[in-house]
């Protein structure tokens, strides 16, 4: 395996290309079986897929003997924009080393706003992977209403619609919502529909963190019904992010959710979902267990209410209920915290350090800064049940402190394809490439096909796996031999080339 100058000659005119990939087992992103074709790249495009006896002169050749050649993975749900904004980590290595060549950003209702500013930033400083931007619903709410739970007036709805239109014109592929999180949680369904209609008029997609993934408020089933209703009323595709059954109250509800989605799809509504291959979710501590009403006005207001003699008992009572729904304080692991007294401890252990009950300990812990927890409360039955659906694609929800940021795609391959046989290799690849490109209307990517952009990865089927875990979530995955983004080599023989070959993609 290596790079060399190659000339393949036969009768007919010579075709001069930049890069040729030969001898690999090629999965093109759509077919069920691999082939052993050669792949030719010139500039940023795939210009040749076929038998290597064709008349080609290549500046460089990669011999992929014994390796898997695949379209670059497309991650539909990331928080990579929090890294891409910073020149020193704009390489996006945690995602790049998983085989991800395109990251979708602006998820859970949060995006960097306005989009035009950040598109310019990424173009000027360079980025390590391609980026597909979504508009975050929260940004529109905050621009018009702030962080309060007030109902918007008709004129305020109109103003929000105008802002959505502007962001769609700036290049957003759709709108994401985080209806579980404040301030999105304060929005009523009809208010979301009003904005989603603007997205639909611009050919966009609606991506949602459901209002409830367990039994925190409306319940998981009702939350899925709401997402489907938004799609029906606004007439646009619905994509459910990191689909799961979160907490013992909803374990085995995947059967009911699948029936709901299949019924909607049978009626012509495009409903899809993504999923990360882990049994623990992750979010901020306050989002996990604090009452939403107590968050109105922001985190400062929440902390004030937790100290108010008149209402703190109510805050603590509801916090305790939410902790129980998460499986108890021993199931909440603190993975990010500025105070080392709590980092790496469960909420139960942290409460013992403070010598107060867990529901009360939440608030002095929050006073230390931003706190994230991993929540261990998913059932293997539901994880595999969702994974087997042809409308569910691979995603990471990659964010600091959880191993999914560094390991989601290799983990799915290593555990669910290679070890457990939940799916075959082609199904995994197709559900990590072309299907995701189709869902988000990403043109000419996600397949190894002539005329498509040259986003291609080559990995070792024997060594491709995740290394990050909950004790050390910052370990790069291994087994990726090459990553080619827009026709340029970003990873060569397992090493980052330090070239920032990514782009902000256009609709």
C-alpha positions in Angstrom: 0.0 0.0 0.0 1.4 3.4 -0.9 1.6 6.3 -3.3 3.4 5.9 -6.7 3.4 7.2 -10.2 1.3 5.0 -12.4 0.6 4.7 -16.1 -2.1 2.3 -17.3 -2.0 1.9 -21.0 -4.1 0.4 -23.7 -5.4 1.5 -27.0 -7.3 4.8 -27.1 -6.6 8.3 -25.8 -4.8 8.8 -22.5 -6.8 10.2 -19.6 -4.6 12.3 -17.2 -5.8 12.3 -13.6 -4.5 13.4 -10.2 -5.1 10.3 -8.1 -5.9 6.6 -8.8 -7.2 4.1 -6.3 -6.7 0.4 -7.2 -7.0 -3.1 -5.7 -9.5 -2.2 -2.9 -12.8 -3.7 -2.1 -15.1 -0.8 -3.2 -18.5 -0.2 -1.6 -20.0 2.6 -3.7 -22.6 3.8 -1.1 -25.7 2.3 -2.7 -25.1 -1.3 -3.8 -25.4 -4.3 -1.6 -22.2 -5.9 -2.8 -18.7 -4.5 -3.3 -16.7 -4.4 -6.5 -13.0 -4.3 -7.3 -13.1 -1.3 -9.6 -10.4 1.4 -9.9 -11.3 5.0 -9.1 -9.8 8.0 -10.7 -9.9 11.5 -9.3 -9.1 14.8 -11.0 -9.4 18.2 -9.2 -12.3 17.7 -6.7 -14.3 15.1 -8.7 -14.5 11.4 -9.4 -13.8 11.1 -13.1 -13.5 7.4 -13.5 -14.9 4.3 -12.0 -14.2 1.1 -13.8 -11.7 -1.6 -14.9 -8.1 -0.6 -14.3 -7.1 -1.7 -17.8 -8.4 1.7 -19.0 -6.0 4.1 -20.6 -5.1 6.3 -17.6 -2.1 8.3 -16.5 -2.2 9.0 -12.8 0.1 11.4 -11.0 -0.3 9.3 -7.8 -1.8 5.9 -7.1 -3.0 4.4 -3.9 -2.8 0.6 -3.7 -5.7 -0.4 -1.5 -5.1 -4.1 -1.4 -6.8 -5.7 1.6 -8.6 -2.5 2.4 -12.2 -1.2 2.2 -12.9 1.8 -0.1 -16.0 3.8 0.7 -17.6 7.2 0.2 -16.6 9.4 3.1 -19.1 9.2 6.0 -21.6 12.0 6.4 -22.5 12.8 10.0 -26.0 14.2 10.3 -25.8 15.4 13.8 -22.7 17.0 15.3 -21.6 19.9 17.4 -18.4 20.3 15.4 -19.1 24.0 14.8 -17.9 24.6 18.3 -14.4 23.4 17.1 -14.5 24.6 13.6 -14.7 28.2 14.8 -11.2 28.0 16.3 -8.2 27.9 14.0 -6.2 25.6 16.2 -8.8 22.8 16.1 -10.6 23.6 12.8 -9.0 20.4 11.5 -11.9 18.6 13.1 -9.8 15.5 13.8 -12.1 13.7 16.2 -14.6 13.4 13.3 -12.0 13.2 10.5 -10.2 10.2 12.0 -13.6 8.3 12.2 -13.8 8.5 8.4 -16.2 11.4 8.5 -15.7 13.8 5.5 -18.9 15.9 6.0 -20.4 17.2 9.3 -23.8 18.6 9.6 -23.8 21.4 12.1 -26.3 23.7 13.8 -28.2 20.9 15.6 -30.5 20.8 18.6 -31.8 24.3 17.8 -28.4 25.8 18.3 -26.4 27.4 15.5 -23.8 30.0 15.1 -25.7 33.1 13.9 -25.9 34.7 11.4 -24.7 32.0 9.0 -23.1 34.4 6.6 -20.6 35.4 9.2 -19.5 31.9 9.9 -19.4 30.8 6.2 -16.9 33.6 5.7 -14.9 32.6 8.7 -14.6 29.0 7.6 -13.6 30.0 4.1 -10.9 32.3 5.4 -9.3 30.1 8.1 -10.0 26.7 6.4 -11.8 23.6 7.9 -10.8 20.0 8.0 -14.1 18.5 6.9 -17.0 19.6 4.8 -19.8 21.4 6.6 -23.6 21.4 5.9 -25.1 24.2 8.0 -28.6 24.2 9.6 -30.3 27.1 11.2 -30.9 26.7 14.9 -34.5 27.5 16.0 -33.2 28.8 19.3 -31.2 31.6 17.5 -34.4 32.9 16.0 -36.3 32.8 19.3 -33.5 34.6 21.1 -33.2 37.2 18.4 -36.9 38.1 18.8 -38.1 37.0 22.3 -34.9 36.5 24.3 -34.8 33.4 26.6 -38.2 33.9 28.3 -41.2 31.7 28.1 -43.5 34.4 26.7 -45.8 33.7 23.8 -44.9 35.4 20.6 -47.4 37.9 19.1 -48.4 37.6 15.4 -46.0 40.4 14.5 -43.2 38.6 16.4 -44.0 35.3 14.5 -43.7 37.3 11.3 -40.4 38.8 12.3 -39.1 35.3 13.2 -40.3 34.0 9.8 -38.3 36.8 8.1 -35.2 35.8 10.0 -35.6 32.2 9.0 -36.0 33.3 5.3 -32.8 35.3 5.6 -30.8 32.3 7.0 -32.2 30.0 4.3 -31.1 32.4 1.6 -27.7 32.5 3.3 -27.3 28.8 2.6 -28.9 26.8 5.5 -30.0 23.4 4.4 -32.9 23.4 6.9 -33.8 24.2 10.5 -33.1 22.3 13.6 -35.1 22.4 16.8 -34.3 21.4 20.3 -37.8 21.3 21.8 -36.5 19.5 24.9 -34.3 22.5 25.7 -35.1 26.0 26.7 -36.0 28.3 25.0 -37.2 25.9 22.3 -39.2 24.0 24.9 -41.4 27.0 25.4 -42.6 27.0 21.7 -46.0 25.6 20.9 -46.4 23.3 18.0 -48.2 25.8 15.8 -45.4 28.3 16.4 -42.8 25.8 15.1 -45.0 25.0 12.1 -45.1 28.7 11.2 -41.3 28.7 10.9 -41.1 25.3 9.3 -43.3 26.4 6.5 -40.7 29.0 5.6 -38.1 26.3 5.6 -40.3 24.2 3.3 -40.8 27.0 0.9 -37.0 27.1 0.5 -36.6 23.3 0.0 -35.2 22.7 3.4 -35.3 19.9 6.0 -36.7 19.9 9.5 -34.3 18.3 11.9 -35.5 17.9 15.5 -34.4 16.9 19.0 -37.8 15.7 20.1 -39.6 17.5 22.9 -39.3 14.4 25.0 -37.1 11.3 24.5 -38.4 9.6 27.6 -41.1 10.6 30.1 -39.9 14.1 31.2 -42.9 16.0 29.9 -45.2 15.0 27.0 -43.7 11.5 26.7 -41.7 9.9 23.9 -44.7 8.7 21.8 -46.4 12.1 21.8 -43.1 13.8 21.0 -42.8 11.7 17.8 -46.4 12.4 17.0 -45.7 16.1 17.3 -42.7 15.8 14.9 -44.9 14.0 12.4 -47.6 16.6 12.7 -45.1 19.4 12.0 -44.0 17.6 8.9 -47.6 17.1 7.7 -48.7 20.7 8.4 -45.5 22.4 7.0 -45.2 19.9 4.2 -41.5 19.2 4.6 -39.2 16.2 5.4 -38.8 15.4 9.1 -35.5 14.0 10.5 -35.5 12.9 14.1 -32.1 13.3 15.7 -30.4 10.7 17.9 -33.6 8.5 18.1 -33.7 6.6 21.4 -35.9 5.4 24.3 -34.4 7.3 27.2 -35.2 5.8 30.6 -36.8 2.7 32.0 -40.3 4.3 31.6 -40.0 4.0 27.9 -37.8 0.9 27.3 -39.2 -1.2 24.5 -41.2 1.7 23.1 -39.1 1.4 20.0 -41.8 -1.0 18.5 -44.4 1.7 18.9 -42.2 4.4 17.5 -41.3 2.3 14.5 -45.0 1.7 13.8 -45.7 5.4 14.0 -42.9 6.3 11.6 -43.8 3.5 9.2 -47.4 4.6 9.1 -46.4 8.2 8.3 -44.0 7.1 5.6 -46.7 4.9 4.1 -48.8 8.1 3.7 -46.1 9.8 1.8 -44.4 11.8 4.6 -40.6 11.6 4.5 -39.6 10.7 8.1 -36.1 9.6 8.9 -33.8 9.5 11.9 -30.2 9.2 13.0 -28.8 7.2 15.9 -25.4 6.9 17.7 -24.3 3.4 18.8 -24.0 3.9 22.5 -26.2 3.1 25.6 -25.6 6.5 27.3 -26.8 9.9 26.1 -25.1 13.1 27.1 -26.3 16.6 27.7 -25.9 19.5 30.1 -26.7 18.7 33.8 -29.4 21.4 34.0 -31.0 20.1 30.7 -31.0 16.6 32.1 -32.7 17.2 35.4 -33.8 20.8 36.0 -37.4 21.8 35.5 -37.9 23.7 32.3 -40.1 26.4 33.9 -37.3 27.1 36.3 -34.9 27.8 33.4 -37.0 30.7 32.0 -34.6 33.7 31.7 -31.5 31.5 31.5 -29.2 29.7 33.9 -28.8 32.6 36.2 -32.5 32.7 36.8 -32.5 28.9 37.4 -29.8 29.3 40.1 -31.7 32.1 41.8 -34.9 30.0 41.9 -33.0 27.1 43.4 -32.1 29.4 46.3 -35.5 31.2 46.7 -37.1 30.0 50.0 -40.5 30.3 48.4 -40.0 27.9 45.5 -36.8 26.0 46.0 -38.7 23.0 47.5 -40.7 22.8 44.2 -37.5 23.0 42.2 -35.8 20.2 44.2 -38.9 18.0 44.1 -39.1 18.2 40.3 -35.4 17.8 40.0 -35.5 14.6 42.1 -38.3 13.2 39.8 -36.2 13.9 36.7 -33.2 12.3 38.3 -35.3 9.2 39.0 -36.5 9.1 35.4 -32.9 9.2 34.3 -32.3 6.0 36.3 -31.1 7.6 39.5 -28.1 9.7 40.5 -25.7 6.8 40.1 -26.5 6.7 36.4 -25.5 10.3 35.7 -21.7 10.6 35.2 -20.2 14.1 35.1 -18.0 14.2 32.0 -17.3 17.9 31.8 -16.9 20.3 34.8 -14.5 23.1 35.7 -14.4 21.8 39.3 -12.2 18.7 39.6 -14.0 17.7 42.8 -16.9 16.5 40.6 -15.3 15.6 37.2 -15.5 11.8 36.6 -17.9 11.3 39.5 -21.6 10.3 39.4 -24.1 12.8 40.7 -24.6 10.4 43.7 -20.8 10.6 44.4 -20.8 14.4 43.9 -23.7 14.8 46.3 -21.8 12.8 49.0 -18.9 15.2 48.5 -21.2 18.1 49.2 -23.1 16.2 51.9 -26.5 17.2 50.5 -29.1 15.2 48.6 -28.5 14.7 44.8 -31.4 16.9 43.8 -30.0 19.8 45.8 -26.3 19.1 44.8 -27.2 19.8 41.2 -27.3 23.5 41.8 -24.0 24.2 43.5 -22.4 22.0 40.9 -24.0 24.1 38.2 -22.6 27.2 39.8 -19.1 26.0 38.9 -19.8 26.6 35.2 -20.9 24.5 32.3 -21.5 20.9 33.4 -22.2 17.9 31.1 -23.3 14.4 32.1 -23.5 11.1 30.4 -26.8 9.4 31.2 -26.7 5.6 31.3 -30.4 4.7 30.7 -30.9 3.0 27.3 -31.8 -0.6 26.6 -29.9 -2.7 24.0 -33.2 -4.0 22.6 -34.2 -0.5 21.5 -30.8 0.4 20.2 -30.7 -2.6 17.9 -34.3 -2.3 17.0 -33.9 1.3 15.7 -30.6 0.4 14.1 -32.1 -2.2 11.8 -34.6 0.2 10.2 -33.8 1.4 6.7 -34.8 5.0 7.6 -32.3 5.2 10.4 -28.7 6.4 9.5 -25.5 6.7 11.6 -24.8 9.9 13.5 -22.6 10.9 16.4 -24.1 13.8 18.2 -20.4 14.4 18.8 -19.7 16.8 21.8 -17.1 17.1 24.5 -16.8 14.4 27.1 -18.7 11.6 25.5 -16.8 9.0 23.4 -19.3 9.3 20.6 -17.4 12.4 19.4 -14.3 10.3 18.7 -15.8 6.9 18.0 -19.3 6.6 16.7 -18.8 5.3 13.2 -15.9 2.9 13.9 -17.8 1.7 16.9 -20.9 0.9 14.9 -18.7 -1.0 12.4 -16.6 -2.9 15.0 -19.5 -3.8 17.4 -22.6 -4.0 15.3 -21.2 -5.2 12.0 -18.1 -7.2 12.8 -18.8 -8.5 16.3 -22.5 -8.8 16.7 -23.7 -9.0 13.1 -26.7 -6.7 13.6 -26.1 -5.5 10.0 -23.8 -6.2 7.1 -21.0 -3.9 5.9 -22.8 -2.6 2.9 -25.9 -1.6 5.0 -23.6 0.2 7.5 -21.8 2.1 4.7 -24.9 3.0 2.8 -26.6 4.2 6.0 -23.5 6.4 6.7 -23.1 7.9 3.2 -25.7 8.1 0.4 -28.8 7.8 2.6 -27.7 10.7 4.7 -26.8 12.8 1.6 -30.3 12.1 0.3 -32.0 13.0 3.5 -30.3 16.4 3.7 -30.5 17.1 0.0 -26.7 17.2 -0.3 -25.9 17.2 -4.0 -23.4 14.9 -5.7 -21.9 13.4 -2.5 -22.2 10.2 -0.6 -21.5 7.9 -3.5 -18.5 6.7 -5.5 -19.9 7.7 -8.9 -18.5 9.5 -11.9 -19.2 13.2 -11.7 -19.6 13.2 -7.9 -17.3 15.1 -5.5 -14.3 13.0 -4.5 -15.0 12.4 -0.8 -13.5 8.9 -0.3 -12.1 6.9 2.7 -10.1 3.8 2.8 -10.0 1.7 6.0 -8.6 -1.5 7.3 -11.4 -4.0 8.0 -9.3 -5.7 10.6 -8.3 -2.7 12.7 -11.1 -0.1 12.1 -12.5 0.6 15.6 -13.1 3.1 18.3 -10.7 3.6 21.2 -12.6 6.3 23.2 -14.6 5.2 26.2 -16.3 6.8 29.2 -13.1 6.8 31.2 -11.1 8.5 28.4 -13.4 10.0 25.8 -10.6 11.7 23.9 -8.9 8.9 22.0 -8.9 9.0 18.3 -10.3 5.9 16.4 -7.9 3.7 14.6 -7.8 1.8 11.3 -8.5 4.7 8.9 -5.7 4.6 6.3 -6.8 7.3 3.9 -9.3 10.2 3.8 -9.7 12.1 0.6 -11.9 15.3 0.8 -12.7 17.2 -2.4 -10.0 15.2 -4.2 -7.2 16.1 -1.7 -5.6 13.7 0.7 -6.4 14.6 4.4 -5.3 11.4 6.0 -2.4 9.3 4.5 -1.3 6.0 6.0 -3.3 6.8 9.1 -1.7 10.2 9.7 -3.3 13.6 9.3 -1.6 15.5 6.4 -2.4 18.9 8.1 -4.2 20.0 5.0 -7.6 21.6 5.6 -9.6 20.3 2.6 -13.1 20.9 3.8 -15.7 23.3 2.4 -19.0 24.8 3.4 -21.3 23.0 1.1 -24.0 24.7 -1.0 -27.6 23.5 -1.6 
